[in-house]
Amino acid sequence: MKEDHVDRILGQWRTERPDLDVEPMGLLGRLARLATYLGREVEKTFLELGLTSASFDVLAALRRSGAPYQLSPGDLLATMMITSGTMTNRIDQLEKAGLVERLTNPEDRRSVLIALKPEGLDLVERAVTAHVANQHRLTAFLEPDERVAFDAILRKYLLALE
């Protein structure tokens, strides 16, 4: 198997500090580098549609909630790992862009619902289609059984940390 950038770093540490077991450094270093590369590729797809990962996250959360594609700010916040101030900023930006709107909650007039406007629904439909196609492209070099095994390992890892 060919040597990657992380292998070279591990080799240097093994030379300089042979007393350390740097195996975890390899795993975590590769995950970090992979996340960086994949994040850039994902972001490119969104930028082509005038979105960011952050704006896509909000639009996608509304879309996958099902018709009528509206959630309370608290429910939106629960789907993401961000602060309420960050969520408010994201909603404000999407509202300015004409993609979402704030509606009075008919069940509680003191609160609002965030709803996809038709323009937002159209954009998120195009974005999720492009995003899934890009994900297929980014995982195409793995065999189907490798994707299943890799997914299972990552799920196990995340479950242990979450």
C-alpha positions in Angstrom: 0.0 0.0 0.0 1.2 3.5 -0.8 2.4 5.8 1.9 0.2 8.9 2.7 1.0 12.2 4.4 0.1 10.8 7.8 2.4 7.8 7.4 5.3 10.2 6.9 4.4 12.1 10.1 4.1 8.8 12.1 7.5 7.7 10.8 9.0 10.9 12.0 7.5 10.4 15.5 8.5 6.8 15.6 12.1 7.9 14.9 12.1 10.7 17.4 10.0 9.1 20.1 10.1 5.3 19.7 8.8 5.0 23.2 5.3 6.3 22.1 2.6 4.3 20.5 1.4 6.7 17.8 -1.2 4.4 16.2 -4.1 6.5 17.4 -2.4 9.6 15.9 -2.6 7.9 12.5 -6.3 7.1 12.8 -7.3 10.6 14.2 -5.0 12.4 11.8 -6.5 10.6 8.8 -10.0 11.3 10.0 -9.2 15.0 10.4 -7.5 15.2 7.0 -10.4 13.4 5.4 -13.0 15.6 7.1 -11.1 18.7 5.8 -11.0 17.4 2.2 -14.6 16.2 2.2 -15.8 19.4 3.8 -14.2 21.4 1.0 -15.8 19.3 -1.7 -19.2 19.5 0.0 -18.9 23.3 0.4 -18.1 23.7 -3.4 -21.4 22.0 -4.3 -23.3 24.4 -2.0 -21.5 27.5 -3.2 -22.4 26.7 -6.8 -26.0 27.1 -5.7 -25.4 30.2 -3.6 -25.5 28.4 -0.3 -23.2 27.6 2.5 -23.2 24.4 4.6 -24.8 26.4 7.4 -27.7 27.7 5.2 -28.2 24.3 3.7 -28.5 22.8 7.1 -31.4 25.0 8.0 -33.1 24.6 4.6 -32.6 20.8 4.7 -33.9 20.5 8.3 -37.1 22.3 7.2 -37.4 20.2 4.1 -37.0 16.8 5.8 -39.5 17.8 8.5 -42.2 17.2 5.8 -45.0 19.4 4.5 -45.8 22.1 5.4 -42.0 22.5 5.9 -42.0 24.6 9.1 -40.5 24.2 12.5 -40.2 26.3 15.6 -36.7 27.9 16.1 -36.3 25.6 19.1 -37.0 22.5 17.0 -34.6 23.7 14.3 -32.0 24.4 17.0 -32.4 20.8 18.3 -31.3 19.4 14.9 -28.0 21.3 14.9 -25.1 21.8 17.3 -25.1 25.6 17.4 -26.1 28.4 19.8 -29.5 30.1 19.6 -27.8 33.3 18.5 -26.1 31.5 15.6 -29.5 30.0 14.7 -31.2 33.4 14.8 -28.4 34.8 12.5 -28.9 31.9 10.0 -32.7 32.4 9.9 -32.2 36.2 9.5 -29.9 35.6 6.5 -32.3 33.1 4.9 -35.2 35.4 5.4 -33.3 38.3 3.8 -32.6 36.0 0.8 -36.3 35.3 0.5 -35.9 31.5 1.2 -37.8 31.3 4.6 -40.3 33.3 6.5 -41.4 33.7 10.1 -45.0 32.8 10.7 -47.0 33.3 13.8 -47.5 29.9 15.4 -51.3 29.2 15.3 -51.1 27.0 18.4 -49.2 29.7 20.4 -49.4 33.3 19.2 -46.4 34.2 21.3 -44.1 32.1 19.2 -43.2 31.8 15.6 -42.6 29.1 13.1 -39.8 29.1 10.5 -41.3 28.1 7.1 -39.8 27.4 3.7 -41.0 29.7 1.1 -41.5 28.3 -2.4 -38.1 29.7 -3.5 -36.5 28.0 -0.5 -38.2 24.7 -1.3 -37.0 24.9 -4.9 -33.5 25.7 -3.9 -33.2 23.0 -1.2 -34.6 20.4 -3.7 -31.9 21.3 -6.2 -29.2 21.5 -3.4 -30.0 18.1 -1.9 -30.0 16.4 -5.3 -26.6 17.9 -6.1 -25.4 17.1 -2.6 -26.4 13.4 -2.8 -24.8 13.2 -6.3 -21.6 14.7 -4.8 -21.6 12.2 -1.9 -21.9 9.4 -4.4 -18.9 10.8 -6.3 -16.9 11.2 -3.1 -17.5 7.6 -2.0 -17.4 5.9 -5.4 -13.8 4.6 -5.1 -14.9 2.4 -2.2 -16.4 -1.0 -2.9 -20.0 -1.4 -1.6 -18.9 -3.8 1.2 -16.1 -1.3 2.2 -18.7 1.5 2.4 -20.9 -0.7 4.7 -18.0 -1.7 6.9 -16.6 1.9 7.1 -20.1 3.2 8.0 -20.5 0.6 10.7 -17.1 1.5 12.2 -17.8 5.2 12.2 -21.3 4.6 13.7 -19.7 2.6 16.5 -17.1 5.3 17.1 -19.7 8.1 17.2 -22.0 6.2 19.5 -19.2 5.7 21.9 -18.4 9.5 21.9 -22.0 10.8 21.8 
